[in-house]
Amino acid sequence: MGSTERPRSLIAATVHHLAEPVGREILAFFGDRVDPLLAQAGGPPLAVLQTEPAPNTFRALPVREGEHVLVRVARFDDVDHHAAHLERLARSPAWHEVQRDLQRRLRAPSQHLRLRPTGRSLLR
């Protein structure tokens, strides 16, 4: 509490816009093929989030309906650690194959977000 020192760490969030609702097949694809490669390259998942398909019964909350999204969040020690992770993936033939398989499941390109924790963030 009250910390003003910013951590050097980086949080990477990748938003996958899927063509179909998140189901067993896509969860198995990520769990069996995507996450092991990302962890092996130095970026194990901190969290994997998915669209809640329930109807929005609280209209005051601006929720986008009809979208199917899976978000993968990872933590890196610093910007250099994240860059080395991306470089290892770029050199991986297995990663390129997984990316081709993933592209067939997407309705739009994935978004890659790099976030810096604040001084009081629990995601340091």
N, CA, C and O atoms as a GROMACS GRO file, in nm:
protein
  496
    1MET      N    1   0.084  -0.118   0.000
    1MET     CA    2   0.000   0.000   0.000
    1MET      C    3   0.088   0.124   0.000
    1MET      O    4   0.184   0.134   0.077
    2GLY      N    5   0.056   0.217  -0.085
    2GLY     CA    6   0.130   0.341  -0.090
    2GLY      C    7   0.257   0.336  -0.172
    2GLY      O    8   0.330   0.435  -0.178
    3SER      N    9   0.286   0.224  -0.234
    3SER     CA   10   0.408   0.210  -0.314
    3SER      C   11   0.399   0.295  -0.441
    3SER      O   12   0.296   0.297  -0.508
    4THR      N   13   0.506   0.363  -0.471
    4THR     CA   14   0.511   0.442  -0.594
    4THR      C   15   0.614   0.386  -0.692
    4THR      O   16   0.617   0.426  -0.809
    5GLU      N   17   0.697   0.293  -0.645
    5GLU     CA   18   0.798   0.233  -0.733
    5GLU      C   19   0.731   0.141  -0.834
    5GLU      O   20   0.659   0.048  -0.797
    6ARG      N   21   0.757   0.167  -0.961
    6ARG     CA   22   0.697   0.084  -1.067
    6ARG      C   23   0.782  -0.040  -1.088
    6ARG      O   24   0.904  -0.030  -1.102
    7PRO      N   25   0.720  -0.155  -1.091
    7PRO     CA   26   0.796  -0.277  -1.118
    7PRO      C   27   0.845  -0.281  -1.262
    7PRO      O   28   0.788  -0.217  -1.349
    8ARG      N   29   0.951  -0.355  -1.286
    8ARG     CA   30   1.005  -0.370  -1.421
    8ARG      C   31   0.926  -0.473  -1.502
    8ARG      O   32   0.940  -0.481  -1.624
    9SER      N   33   0.844  -0.550  -1.434
    9SER     CA   34   0.773  -0.661  -1.500
    9SER      C   35   0.676  -0.610  -1.606
    9SER      O   36   0.641  -0.492  -1.611
   10LEU      N   37   0.635  -0.703  -1.690
   10LEU     CA   38   0.545  -0.674  -1.801
   10LEU      C   39   0.437  -0.783  -1.803
   10LEU      O   40   0.467  -0.901  -1.785
   11ILE      N   41   0.315  -0.743  -1.824
   11ILE     CA   42   0.204  -0.837  -1.838
   11ILE      C   43   0.165  -0.836  -1.986
   11ILE      O   44   0.135  -0.730  -2.042
   12ALA      N   45   0.164  -0.953  -2.046
   12ALA     CA   46   0.124  -0.966  -2.187
   12ALA      C   47  -0.012  -1.035  -2.191
   12ALA      O   48  -0.030  -1.143  -2.135
   13ALA      N   49  -0.106  -0.971  -2.257
   13ALA     CA   50  -0.240  -1.029  -2.274
   13ALA      C   51  -0.265  -1.044  -2.423
   13ALA      O   52  -0.250  -0.949  -2.500
   14THR      N   53  -0.304  -1.164  -2.463
   14THR     CA   54  -0.337  -1.190  -2.602
   14THR      C   55  -0.484  -1.224  -2.610
   14THR      O   56  -0.531  -1.318  -2.545
   15VAL      N   57  -0.557  -1.146  -2.689
   15VAL     CA   58  -0.701  -1.163  -2.705
   15VAL      C   59  -0.726  -1.235  -2.838
   15VAL      O   60  -0.693  -1.183  -2.944
   16HIS      N   61  -0.783  -1.354  -2.829
   16HIS     CA   62  -0.813  -1.434  -2.948
   16HIS      C   63  -0.962  -1.422  -2.979
   16HIS      O   64  -1.046  -1.464  -2.899
   17HIS      N   65  -0.995  -1.364  -3.093
   17HIS     CA   66  -1.134  -1.348  -3.137
   17HIS      C   67  -1.174  -1.472  -3.216
   17HIS      O   68  -1.137  -1.488  -3.332
   18LEU      N   69  -1.248  -1.560  -3.152
   18LEU     CA   70  -1.280  -1.690  -3.209
   18LEU      C   71  -1.404  -1.687  -3.297
   18LEU      O   72  -1.495  -1.606  -3.277
   19ALA      N   73  -1.406  -1.775  -3.394
   19ALA     CA   74  -1.521  -1.786  -3.485
   19ALA      C   75  -1.637  -1.858  -3.419
   19ALA      O   76  -1.753  -1.836  -3.456
   20GLU      N   77  -1.608  -1.945  -3.324
   20GLU     CA   78  -1.710  -2.025  -3.255
   20GLU      C   79  -1.704  -1.999  -3.105
   20GLU      O   80  -1.602  -1.950  -3.055
   21PRO      N   81  -1.810  -2.032  -3.032
   21PRO     CA   82  -1.805  -2.018  -2.885
   21PRO      C   83  -1.692  -2.103  -2.826
   21PRO      O   84  -1.653  -2.206  -2.882
   22VAL      N   85  -1.641  -2.058  -2.713
   22VAL     CA   86  -1.536  -2.133  -2.645
   22VAL      C   87  -1.598  -2.262  -2.593
   22VAL      O   88  -1.693  -2.261  -2.515
   23GLY      N   89  -1.541  -2.374  -2.638
   23GLY     CA   90  -1.590  -2.505  -2.596
   23GLY      C   91  -1.474  -2.597  -2.565
   23GLY      O   92  -1.358  -2.554  -2.560
   24ARG      N   93  -1.505  -2.723  -2.545
   24ARG     CA   94  -1.402  -2.821  -2.508
   24ARG      C   95  -1.291  -2.830  -2.611
   24ARG      O   96  -1.173  -2.841  -2.576
   25GLU      N   97  -1.327  -2.824  -2.739
   25GLU     CA   98  -1.226  -2.841  -2.845
   25GLU      C   99  -1.123  -2.729  -2.840
   25GLU      O  100  -1.003  -2.755  -2.847
   26ILE      N  101  -1.167  -2.604  -2.830
   26ILE     CA  102  -1.072  -2.493  -2.830
   26ILE      C  103  -0.992  -2.491  -2.700
   26ILE      O  104  -0.873  -2.458  -2.700
   27LEU      N  105  -1.056  -2.525  -2.588
   27LEU     CA  106  -0.983  -2.532  -2.461
   27LEU      C  107  -0.877  -2.642  -2.465
   27LEU      O  108  -0.767  -2.624  -2.412
   28ALA      N  109  -0.910  -2.755  -2.526
   28ALA     CA  110  -0.812  -2.863  -2.541
   28ALA      C  111  -0.698  -2.820  -2.633
   28ALA      O  112  -0.582  -2.850  -2.607
   29PHE      N  113  -0.732  -2.750  -2.742
   29PHE     CA  114  -0.630  -2.701  -2.835
   29PHE      C  115  -0.530  -2.611  -2.761
   29PHE      O  116  -0.409  -2.628  -2.775
   30PHE      N  117  -0.581  -2.517  -2.682
   30PHE     CA  118  -0.492  -2.429  -2.607
   30PHE      C  119  -0.417  -2.506  -2.500
   30PHE      O  120  -0.296  -2.489  -2.484
   31GLY      N  121  -0.487  -2.589  -2.426
   31GLY     CA  122  -0.423  -2.663  -2.317
   31GLY      C  123  -0.319  -2.763  -2.363
   31GLY      O  124  -0.216  -2.780  -2.298
   32ASP      N  125  -0.346  -2.830  -2.476
   32ASP     CA  126  -0.256  -2.934  -2.523
   32ASP      C  127  -0.148  -2.885  -2.618
   32ASP      O  128  -0.038  -2.941  -2.622
   33ARG      N  129  -0.177  -2.781  -2.695
   33ARG     CA  130  -0.083  -2.740  -2.800
   33ARG      C  131  -0.024  -2.600  -2.782
   33ARG      O  132   0.096  -2.581  -2.800
   34VAL      N  133  -0.107  -2.503  -2.747
   34VAL     CA  134  -0.060  -2.364  -2.739
   34VAL      C  135   0.017  -2.340  -2.609
   34VAL      O  136   0.133  -2.298  -2.613
   35ASP      N  137  -0.046  -2.365  -2.496
   35ASP     CA  138   0.016  -2.332  -2.367
   35ASP      C  139   0.149  -2.402  -2.343
   35ASP      O  140   0.241  -2.339  -2.291
   36PRO      N  141   0.164  -2.532  -2.377
   36PRO     CA  142   0.296  -2.594  -2.356
   36PRO      C  143   0.408  -2.525  -2.434
   36PRO      O  144   0.519  -2.509  -2.383
   37LEU      N  145   0.381  -2.484  -2.557
   37LEU     CA  146   0.483  -2.416  -2.636
   37LEU      C  147   0.515  -2.278  -2.580
   37LEU      O  148   0.632  -2.238  -2.576
   38LEU      N  149   0.413  -2.208  -2.535
   38LEU     CA  150   0.436  -2.076  -2.477
   38LEU      C  151   0.515  -2.088  -2.346
   38LEU      O  152   0.604  -2.008  -2.320
   39ALA      N  153   0.481  -2.187  -2.264
   39ALA     CA  154   0.554  -2.209  -2.139
   39ALA      C  155   0.698  -2.249  -2.167
   39ALA      O  156   0.790  -2.201  -2.100
   40GLN      N  157   0.718  -2.335  -2.264
   40GLN     CA  158   0.852  -2.379  -2.302
   40GLN      C  159   0.938  -2.262  -2.349
   40GLN      O  160   1.059  -2.262  -2.329
   41ALA      N  161   0.876  -2.163  -2.410
   41ALA     CA  162   0.948  -2.045  -2.459
   41ALA      C  163   0.962  -1.938  -2.351
   41ALA      O  164   1.012  -1.829  -2.378
   42GLY      N  165   0.919  -1.969  -2.228
   42GLY     CA  166   0.938  -1.876  -2.117
   42GLY      C  167   0.819  -1.791  -2.082
   42GLY      O  168   0.835  -1.691  -2.012
   43GLY      N  169   0.699  -1.827  -2.128
   43GLY     CA  170   0.580  -1.748  -2.098
   43GLY      C  171   0.462  -1.831  -2.053
   43GLY      O  172   0.360  -1.833  -2.121
   44PRO      N  173   0.474  -1.901  -1.937
   44PRO     CA  174   0.360  -1.982  -1.891
   44PRO      C  175   0.240  -1.893  -1.859
   44PRO      O  176   0.257  -1.777  -1.821
   45PRO      N  177   0.119  -1.946  -1.874
   45PRO     CA  178   0.002  -1.863  -1.850
   45PRO      C  179  -0.015  -1.827  -1.703
   45PRO      O  180   0.002  -1.910  -1.614
   46LEU      N  181  -0.048  -1.702  -1.681
   46LEU     CA  182  -0.085  -1.654  -1.549
   46LEU      C  183  -0.236  -1.674  -1.531
   46LEU      O  184  -0.285  -1.705  -1.422
   47ALA      N  185  -0.308  -1.655  -1.641
   47ALA     CA  186  -0.453  -1.675  -1.642
   47ALA      C  187  -0.499  -1.697  -1.785
   47ALA      O  188  -0.439  -1.646  -1.880
   48VAL      N  189  -0.606  -1.774  -1.800
   48VAL     CA  190  -0.673  -1.791  -1.928
   48VAL      C  191  -0.820  -1.760  -1.902
   48VAL      O  192  -0.884  -1.825  -1.820
   49LEU      N  193  -0.871  -1.662  -1.974
   49LEU     CA  194  -1.008  -1.614  -1.953
   49LEU      C  195  -1.090  -1.638  -2.079
   49LEU      O  196  -1.036  -1.639  -2.190
   50GLN      N  197  -1.219  -1.657  -2.061
   50GLN     CA  198  -1.304  -1.679  -2.177
   50GLN      C  199  -1.434  -1.602  -2.163
   50GLN      O  200  -1.474  -1.562  -2.054
   51THR      N  201  -1.500  -1.584  -2.277
   51THR     CA  202  -1.628  -1.516  -2.280
   51THR      C  203  -1.730  -1.589  -2.194
   51THR      O  204  -1.738  -1.712  -2.197
   52GLU      N  205  -1.807  -1.514  -2.118
   52GLU     CA  206  -1.919  -1.569  -2.043
   52GLU      C  207  -2.040  -1.564  -2.136
   52GLU      O  208  -2.083  -1.456  -2.174
   53PRO      N  209  -2.095  -1.681  -2.173
   53PRO     CA  210  -2.203  -1.681  -2.273
   53PRO      C  211  -2.342  -1.646  -2.219
   53PRO      O  212  -2.437  -1.640  -2.297
   54ALA      N  213  -2.355  -1.624  -2.089
   54ALA     CA  214  -2.486  -1.594  -2.032
   54ALA      C  215  -2.538  -1.460  -2.084
   54ALA      O  216  -2.459  -1.370  -2.112
   55PRO      N  217  -2.669  -1.447  -2.097
   55PRO     CA  218  -2.726  -1.319  -2.142
   55PRO      C  219  -2.692  -1.207  -2.042
   55PRO      O  220  -2.683  -1.230  -1.922
   56ASN      N  221  -2.674  -1.087  -2.095
   56ASN     CA  222  -2.649  -0.971  -2.011
   56ASN      C  223  -2.781  -0.923  -1.953
   56ASN      O  224  -2.864  -0.866  -2.025
   57THR      N  225  -2.801  -0.947  -1.825
   57THR     CA  226  -2.926  -0.905  -1.760
   57THR      C  227  -2.911  -0.772  -1.689
   57THR      O  228  -3.005  -0.725  -1.624
   58PHE      N  229  -2.795  -0.711  -1.700
   58PHE     CA  230  -2.772  -0.580  -1.639
   58PHE      C  231  -2.733  -0.484  -1.750
   58PHE      O  232  -2.614  -0.463  -1.776
   59ARG      N  233  -2.832  -0.427  -1.815
   59ARG     CA  234  -2.810  -0.345  -1.935
   59ARG      C  235  -2.725  -0.221  -1.912
   59ARG      O  236  -2.670  -0.166  -2.007
   60ALA      N  237  -2.712  -0.176  -1.788
   60ALA     CA  238  -2.628  -0.059  -1.761
   60ALA      C  239  -2.480  -0.091  -1.781
   60ALA      O  240  -2.398  -0.001  -1.796
   61LEU      N  241  -2.447  -0.219  -1.779
   61LEU     CA  242  -2.309  -0.262  -1.801
   61LEU      C  243  -2.287  -0.285  -1.950
   61LEU      O  244  -2.354  -0.370  -2.010
   62PRO      N  245  -2.196  -0.210  -2.012
   62PRO     CA  246  -2.175  -0.223  -2.157
   62PRO      C  247  -2.096  -0.349  -2.194
   62PRO      O  248  -1.973  -0.346  -2.202
   63VAL      N  249  -2.167  -0.457  -2.214
   63VAL     CA  250  -2.105  -0.584  -2.251
   63VAL      C  251  -2.131  -0.610  -2.398
   63VAL      O  252  -2.245  -0.599  -2.444
   64ARG      N  253  -2.027  -0.645  -2.470
   64ARG     CA  254  -2.044  -0.680  -2.612
   64ARG      C  255  -2.099  -0.822  -2.620
   64ARG      O  256  -2.039  -0.915  -2.567
   65GLU      N  257  -2.210  -0.836  -2.686
   65GLU     CA  258  -2.270  -0.969  -2.698
   65GLU      C  259  -2.240  -1.028  -2.836
   65GLU      O  260  -2.214  -0.955  -2.931
   66GLY      N  261  -2.245  -1.159  -2.844
   66GLY     CA  262  -2.223  -1.227  -2.970
   66GLY      C  263  -2.077  -1.246  -3.007
   66GLY      O  264  -2.047  -1.292  -3.117
   67GLU      N  265  -1.986  -1.210  -2.918
   67GLU     CA  266  -1.843  -1.229  -2.945
   67GLU      C  267  -1.793  -1.348  -2.866
   67GLU      O  268  -1.840  -1.375  -2.755
   68HIS      N  269  -1.698  -1.419  -2.923
   68HIS     CA  270  -1.638  -1.536  -2.858
   68HIS      C  271  -1.489  -1.508  -2.845
   68HIS      O  272  -1.416  -1.504  -2.944
   69VAL      N  273  -1.445  -1.489  -2.722
   69VAL     CA  274  -1.307  -1.447  -2.699
   69VAL      C  275  -1.241  -1.536  -2.595
   69VAL      O  276  -1.304  -1.577  -2.497
   70LEU      N  277  -1.115  -1.566  -2.618
   70LEU     CA  278  -1.031  -1.633  -2.520
   70LEU      C  279  -0.910  -1.543  -2.501
   70LEU      O  280  -0.844  -1.504  -2.598
   71VAL      N  281  -0.879  -1.510  -2.376
   71VAL     CA  282  -0.768  -1.421  -2.344
   71VAL      C  283  -0.665  -1.498  -2.263
   71VAL      O  284  -0.699  -1.564  -2.164
   72ARG      N  285  -0.543  -1.490  -2.305
   72ARG     CA  286  -0.433  -1.555  -2.234
   72ARG      C  287  -0.343  -1.446  -2.177
   72ARG      O  288  -0.302  -1.355  -2.249
   73VAL      N  289  -0.313  -1.456  -2.046
   73VAL     CA  290  -0.235  -1.355  -1.976
   73VAL      C  291  -0.107  -1.421  -1.923
   73VAL      O  292  -0.113  -1.529  -1.863
   74ALA      N  293   0.007  -1.356  -1.946
   74ALA     CA  294   0.136  -1.407  -1.896
   74ALA      C  295   0.215  -1.292  -1.836
   74ALA      O  296   0.196  -1.176  -1.872
   75ARG      N  297   0.302  -1.325  -1.743
   75ARG     CA  298   0.387  -1.226  -1.677
   75ARG      C  299   0.533  -1.251  -1.716
   75ARG      O  300   0.579  -1.365  -1.721
   76PHE      N  301   0.604  -1.142  -1.743
   76PHE     CA  302   0.745  -1.150  -1.777
   76PHE      C  303   0.823  -1.059  -1.682
   76PHE      O  304   0.771  -0.956  -1.638
   77ASP      N  305   0.946  -1.097  -1.650
   77ASP     CA  306   1.026  -1.020  -1.555
   77ASP      C  307   1.050  -0.877  -1.602
   77ASP      O  308   1.053  -0.784  -1.521
   78ASP      N  309   1.068  -0.860  -1.733
   78ASP     CA  310   1.092  -0.728  -1.788
   78ASP      C  311   1.070  -0.733  -1.939
   78ASP      O  312   1.036  -0.838  -1.994
   79VAL      N  313   1.090  -0.622  -2.006
   79VAL     CA  314   1.070  -0.613  -2.151
   79VAL      C  315   1.165  -0.706  -2.226
   79VAL      O  316   1.127  -0.767  -2.326
   80ASP      N  317   1.289  -0.718  -2.178
   80ASP     CA  318   1.386  -0.806  -2.244
   80ASP      C  319   1.344  -0.953  -2.235
   80ASP      O  320   1.360  -1.028  -2.330
   81HIS      N  321   1.290  -0.993  -2.121
   81HIS     CA  322   1.241  -1.130  -2.103
   81HIS      C  323   1.128  -1.158  -2.203
   81HIS      O  324   1.122  -1.266  -2.262
   82HIS      N  325   1.039  -1.063  -2.220
   82HIS     CA  326   0.929  -1.078  -2.316
   82HIS      C  327   0.982  -1.086  -2.459
   82HIS      O  328   0.937  -1.169  -2.538
   83ALA      N  329   1.077  -1.001  -2.492
   83ALA     CA  330   1.136  -1.002  -2.627
   83ALA      C  331   1.205  -1.135  -2.656
   83ALA      O  332   1.194  -1.188  -2.766
   84ALA      N  333   1.277  -1.191  -2.557
   84ALA     CA  334   1.344  -1.320  -2.575
   84ALA      C  335   1.240  -1.431  -2.595
   84ALA      O  336   1.261  -1.523  -2.674
   85HIS      N  337   1.129  -1.423  -2.524
   85HIS     CA  338   1.018  -1.518  -2.540
   85HIS      C  339   0.965  -1.515  -2.683
   85HIS      O  340   0.947  -1.619  -2.746
   86LEU      N  341   0.940  -1.395  -2.734
   86LEU     CA  342   0.890  -1.381  -2.871
   86LEU      C  343   0.991  -1.431  -2.974
   86LEU      O  344   0.954  -1.490  -3.076
   87GLU      N  345   1.117  -1.408  -2.947
   87GLU     CA  346   1.222  -1.454  -3.039
   87GLU      C  347   1.228  -1.607  -3.042
   87GLU      O  348   1.243  -1.666  -3.149
   88ARG      N  349   1.217  -1.671  -2.926
   88ARG     CA  350   1.217  -1.818  -2.922
   88ARG      C  351   1.097  -1.874  -2.999
   88ARG      O  352   1.109  -1.974  -3.069
   89LEU      N  353   0.981  -1.809  -2.985
   89LEU     CA  354   0.863  -1.854  -3.060
   89LEU      C  355   0.884  -1.838  -3.210
   89LEU      O  356   0.846  -1.926  -3.288
   90ALA      N  357   0.943  -1.728  -3.251
   90ALA     CA  358   0.965  -1.702  -3.394
   90ALA      C  359   1.056  -1.808  -3.457
   90ALA      O  360   1.044  -1.836  -3.576
   91ARG      N  361   1.145  -1.867  -3.378
   91ARG     CA  362   1.236  -1.970  -3.429
   91ARG      C  363   1.179  -2.111  -3.419
   91ARG      O  364   1.244  -2.207  -3.460
   92SER      N  365   1.059  -2.125  -3.365
   92SER     CA  366   1.002  -2.258  -3.339
   92SER      C  367   0.911  -2.305  -3.453
   92SER      O  368   0.806  -2.246  -3.476
   93PRO      N  369   0.951  -2.412  -3.525
   93PRO     CA  370   0.862  -2.467  -3.629
   93PRO      C  371   0.729  -2.515  -3.571
   93PRO      O  372   0.625  -2.502  -3.635
   94ALA      N  373   0.732  -2.570  -3.450
   94ALA     CA  374   0.608  -2.618  -3.386
   94ALA      C  375   0.514  -2.500  -3.361
   94ALA      O  376   0.392  -2.514  -3.375
   95TRP      N  377   0.570  -2.385  -3.323
   95TRP     CA  378   0.487  -2.267  -3.298
   95TRP      C  379   0.422  -2.219  -3.427
   95TRP      O  380   0.305  -2.180  -3.426
   96HIS      N  381   0.495  -2.221  -3.537
   96HIS     CA  382   0.438  -2.179  -3.666
   96HIS      C  383   0.324  -2.271  -3.708
   96HIS      O  384   0.225  -2.225  -3.764
   97GLU      N  385   0.338  -2.399  -3.681
   97GLU     CA  386   0.230  -2.494  -3.712
   97GLU      C  387   0.106  -2.467  -3.626
   97GLU      O  388  -0.006  -2.468  -3.676
   98VAL      N  389   0.127  -2.443  -3.498
   98VAL     CA  390   0.015  -2.411  -3.409
   98VAL      C  391  -0.052  -2.282  -3.452
   98VAL      O  392  -0.175  -2.271  -3.447
   99GLN      N  393   0.026  -2.184  -3.495
   99GLN     CA  394  -0.032  -2.057  -3.541
   99GLN      C  395  -0.120  -2.078  -3.664
   99GLN      O  396  -0.226  -2.015  -3.675
  100ARG      N  397  -0.079  -2.163  -3.755
  100ARG     CA  398  -0.162  -2.194  -3.873
  100ARG      C  399  -0.294  -2.258  -3.829
  100ARG      O  400  -0.400  -2.223  -3.881
  101ASP      N  401  -0.287  -2.351  -3.735
  101ASP     CA  402  -0.409  -2.416  -3.684
  101ASP      C  403  -0.498  -2.316  -3.611
  101ASP      O  404  -0.620  -2.322  -3.622
  102LEU      N  405  -0.437  -2.226  -3.537
  102LEU     CA  406  -0.514  -2.125  -3.464
  102LEU      C  407  -0.585  -2.031  -3.561
  102LEU      O  408  -0.701  -1.996  -3.539
  103GLN      N  409  -0.518  -1.989  -3.667
  103GLN     CA  410  -0.578  -1.896  -3.764
  103GLN      C  411  -0.710  -1.947  -3.819
  103GLN      O  412  -0.801  -1.869  -3.846
  104ARG      N  413  -0.721  -2.078  -3.836
  104ARG     CA  414  -0.846  -2.137  -3.887
  104ARG      C  415  -0.962  -2.124  -3.788
  104ARG      O  416  -1.078  -2.137  -3.826
  105ARG      N  417  -0.930  -2.099  -3.662
  105ARG     CA  418  -1.032  -2.090  -3.558
  105ARG      C  419  -1.072  -1.946  -3.525
  105ARG      O  420  -1.163  -1.924  -3.446
  106LEU      N  421  -1.004  -1.850  -3.587
  106LEU     CA  422  -1.028  -1.708  -3.554
  106LEU      C  423  -1.123  -1.642  -3.653
  106LEU      O  424  -1.129  -1.680  -3.770
  107ARG      N  425  -1.197  -1.543  -3.605
  107ARG     CA  426  -1.281  -1.462  -3.694
  107ARG      C  427  -1.217  -1.326  -3.721
  107ARG      O  428  -1.258  -1.254  -3.812
  108ALA      N  429  -1.115  -1.292  -3.642
  108ALA     CA  430  -1.040  -1.167  -3.658
  108ALA      C  431  -0.899  -1.191  -3.602
  108ALA      O  432  -0.879  -1.283  -3.524
  109PRO      N  433  -0.804  -1.109  -3.641
  109PRO     CA  434  -0.667  -1.126  -3.589
  109PRO      C  435  -0.663  -1.112  -3.437
  109PRO      O  436  -0.739  -1.036  -3.378
  110SER      N  437  -0.574  -1.186  -3.376
  110SER     CA  438  -0.554  -1.176  -3.231
  110SER      C  439  -0.493  -1.041  -3.198
  110SER      O  440  -0.418  -0.984  -3.277
  111GLN      N  441  -0.527  -0.990  -3.080
  111GLN     CA  442  -0.470  -0.864  -3.032
  111GLN      C  443  -0.364  -0.897  -2.927
  111GLN      O  444  -0.385  -0.983  -2.842
  112HIS      N  445  -0.250  -0.830  -2.935
  112HIS     CA  446  -0.142  -0.852  -2.840
  112HIS      C  447  -0.122  -0.723  -2.761
  112HIS      O  448  -0.085  -0.619  -2.817
  113LEU      N  449  -0.148  -0.730  -2.632
  113LEU     CA  450  -0.139  -0.613  -2.545
  113LEU      C  451  -0.023  -0.630  -2.446
  113LEU      O  452  -0.005  -0.737  -2.388
  114ARG      N  453   0.054  -0.524  -2.430
  114ARG     CA  454   0.162  -0.523  -2.332
  114ARG      C  455   0.126  -0.422  -2.226
  114ARG      O  456   0.106  -0.304  -2.255
  115LEU      N  457   0.117  -0.469  -2.102
  115LEU     CA  458   0.071  -0.387  -1.991
  115LEU      C  459   0.180  -0.377  -1.884
  115LEU      O  460   0.250  -0.475  -1.856
  116ARG      N  461   0.196  -0.259  -1.826
  116ARG     CA  462   0.292  -0.239  -1.718
  116ARG      C  463   0.216  -0.230  -1.587
  116ARG      O  464   0.126  -0.147  -1.574
  117PRO      N  465   0.252  -0.313  -1.488
  117PRO     CA  466   0.184  -0.304  -1.358
  117PRO      C  467   0.215  -0.171  -1.289
  117PRO      O  468   0.322  -0.113  -1.309
  118THR      N  469   0.122  -0.125  -1.212
  118THR     CA  470   0.143  -0.005  -1.132
  118THR      C  471   0.222  -0.042  -1.007
  118THR      O  472   0.244  -0.160  -0.980
  119GLY      N  473   0.263   0.058  -0.931
  119GLY     CA  474   0.340   0.035  -0.811
  119GLY      C  475   0.266  -0.048  -0.707
  119GLY      O  476   0.329  -0.120  -0.630
  120ARG      N  477   0.134  -0.042  -0.705
  120ARG     CA  478   0.056  -0.117  -0.605
  120ARG      C  479  -0.007  -0.243  -0.664
  120ARG      O  480  -0.082  -0.311  -0.593
  121SER      N  481   0.020  -0.276  -0.786
  121SER     CA  482  -0.040  -0.392  -0.850
  121SER      C  483   0.003  -0.522  -0.783
  121SER      O  484   0.119  -0.535  -0.742
  122LEU      N  485  -0.088  -0.616  -0.771
  122LEU     CA  486  -0.054  -0.749  -0.721
  122LEU      C  487   0.014  -0.832  -0.827
  122LEU      O  488   0.072  -0.937  -0.796
  123LEU      N  489   0.008  -0.788  -0.953
  123LEU     CA  490   0.072  -0.858  -1.064
  123LEU      C  491   0.212  -0.804  -1.089
  123LEU      O  492   0.244  -0.763  -1.201
  124ARG      N  493   0.292  -0.802  -0.989
  124ARG     CA  494   0.427  -0.747  -1.000
  124ARG      C  495   0.518  -0.853  -1.053
  124ARG      O  496   0.638  -0.829  -1.070
   0.00000   0.00000   0.00000
